[in-house]
Amino acid sequence: MKKIFFVATMLLTMAACTNNKPAEAVENPEPSVEATDTTSEQTKQKNMEEVQAFLKECNAFFIATVDGDQPHVRPFGVSEIIDGRLYIMTGKVKDVYKQMAANGKFEICALKPSGSEWIRISGTLVNDETLAVKEEFLNRNESLKSMYKADDDNMAVLYITEGTARFCSFTASERKVKF
């Protein structure tokens, strides 16, 4: 019975994030916010803040990278907006960092505790060696200070460029924003 429920849940999840909406899907009254050359910086910032708030509510998110033709998915727990950019962080000695350095394209997926809303984020990750950004990231995430130091040549902070977030739900149409 658990297997049937799991398979049904996964199928509904995949169906909800496609262009073919399930028959019972409720239309979202908010239109999609597509980033174009005319998208204001204020709108991009608002979108980024909405993405960040969603990730914080989820507590953990999963990031997918590739190594050659092999995908890899790992849990992450921290992200921060610093100087108008959405950052994640990891260690340079980790395989995930080496994969990000070789190919900055990624995808993140996070599920809210309710289990009925999730987000998919894609874009490109760019490494930032700015000491002040690393220090700010650590100041906001005190628990990481036991593992990383801003100037240890291991801590990597990466920000998202060309970000697209897809907000998905079992009860509403997918909504896409760019930041």
TASULWO-V686042 format. One line per field, one symbol per residue. phi: phi as a letter, one per 40 degrees, with the letter a starting at -180 (. if undefined). burial: 1 if it has 24 or more other C-alpha atoms within 12 Angstrom, else 0. A space follows every 10 residues. Layout:
BEGIN
phi->???
burial->???
END
This chain:
BEGIN
phi->.ccccccccc ccccccbbcc ccdccccccc ccbccbcccc cccccccccc cdccccccgb bbbbbbbgbb cbbbcbbbaa cbfgbcbbaa bcccddcccc ccaccaabba bcdcgbbabb bbibcbcbcc dcccccdccc bdccccbbbd bcgbcbbbbc bfcbbbcbac baccbbbba
burial->0000000000 0110111000 0000000000 0010100000 0001101111 1101100101 1111110000 0001011111 1100111111 1000011011 1001111111 1000001111 1111111100 0011111100 0000000111 0000111111 1111111111 111111111
END
